[in-house]
Amino acid sequence: MANIFLYIWLFCMIFSPYIICMILFAIIVFFIKKVAGKNVSSKSLIYIIILCMLIGCSLCHNLSAKPDKTYSEMKKINNSERLIGLTKNEVIALLGEPQNEDTENLYTYDAGTLTNYLFLGERDFYDLYVWFNENDTVKSTSIDKKRGG
């Protein structure tokens, strides 16, 4: 009996995005047929369904992504631009030692992860990049997916 529940759970985890999208498509097609009546051609309906599939799957993917605490904090720091104008020593005092030591005008910090629970816990890892100008003060910051990962 436990095996049956395991198989059902696994099936739902793997195919849940597609099941959700199919339900959304059925609702959208129902409303289009209801509103437009017989004036909608089959070709137009197919294009609408494909468009809805693309939008729906992308939306489901983005809505299910959950940030960890580090990502949330680093995102706030990046968006607030509070690092702009700080010296290298001030950045190190605030964020700690950078991960990279290969360049003197760029510091890299771990910026946490986004976990997509809808797609079996798929995780994206991010870095915070801090660029310095010729006076060794922060000129810009950004958060991007880790390079090579």
N, C-alpha and C positions, 0 to 999 in steps of 0.2 A: 504494500500500500504506500509506503514511504517513497518507493521508486517512482510510482505514478506521479506523486506530487512533485518530486524532483524533476521529472521530465516536463511536466506542465510548467513549472517555474522557469526552467531553462528555455523552453519554447517561447514563453512570454518575454523573457529577458532579451532573447535574440531578435524576435520579430515584433516587439512592442512598438518601435518607431513606425514600422510599416503598417501595423494594425491601426495605430492612431491616425496615420495619414489616410488610410483607406476609409476610415470613418469620416474624416474631414471631407474627403473627395465626394463620398456619397451624399453628404449633407449639401455641399456646394452644388453638385449636379442636380439634386432635387430642387433646390431653390432656383437654379437657372432655368430648368424646364418649367417650373411653376410660373416664373415671371415672364419668360419669353414665349412659353407655349410651344407651338409647332414651328415657330419661325427660326429656331436654332438648327443649323445643319449638323450632320454627324461629324464633319471635318472640324467645324468650329468647336464642337463639344470635346473632341479629342485634344485640340490645342489647349482648351481651358483646363482639362484634366491634367495634362502634362505640366502646365504652368503651376497648377495647384499642388501637384506632387513635389515639384522642386521647392516651392515656397514652404510647404508644410514640413517636409523633411528637414530643411534648413532651420526652420523655426523650432521644431522639436529638439533638434541637436543643440541649438543655442540656449533654449530654456532649461535644458537639463544640466548644463555646465555649472558646477559649483566651485567657487574659489576656496582655497584654504586660507588660514589666518595670515600667513606671510604674504600671499598674493594680494589680499585685501589691503593690508597695511602699505605695501610697496606701491600699489595703485593709487592710494590716497596721497602718498608722498610725491609720486610722479605728477598726478593731476593738480596738486596744490602749487607746484613749482617752487616749493620752499627751499629746495637745494640750490636754486639759481643764485649765484653770487657768493656762495660759501667757498672757503678755501679747502684744499685737499685734507688738511688736518681736521677741519670742522666736519667734513663728510665722514672721515674715519671715526671721529668721536661719536657721530650720530649713528652710522650704519655698521661700523666695525671695519676690519681689514677687507679689502676687495679680494675677489677670487683670482683676478689676473695680476700679473706683475710685468707683463711683456711690453706694455706701452705706458708712457708717462702722461698722456693726455686723455686716457679712457680708463675708468674703473668699472668693473663688472661685479654685480651682486646677484645672488640667488633671489628671484622674485616670487617663488612659490609655484603652485600648480593649479590648474583648472581640471577637475575631474568630471567626466560626463557619465553620470550614473545610468542614463538611458541606453548607452551603448557599451554595456558590460564594463564600466569603470575605466574607459579610455582616458588617459591622462596626458595633458600637455604641460610641459615645463617651461618656465619663463625666467628671463634675466632682466635686471634693471641695469641699463647702461647710463653712466654718468660721464659726460664729456667736459673737458676743461679747456679754457682758452690759454693764450700765451702768458697770462698773469697768474696761472694756476688757480683760477676761480671757475666754478661751474658755469658753463655757458648753456648746456641743455641736458635733458634726461629723456629716456624712453624705455618702455617695456616691450620686449619682443620675445617670441618663442626662442628657446635655446638653440644656438647654432649647432648643427650636427646631432641634435637630439630630439 
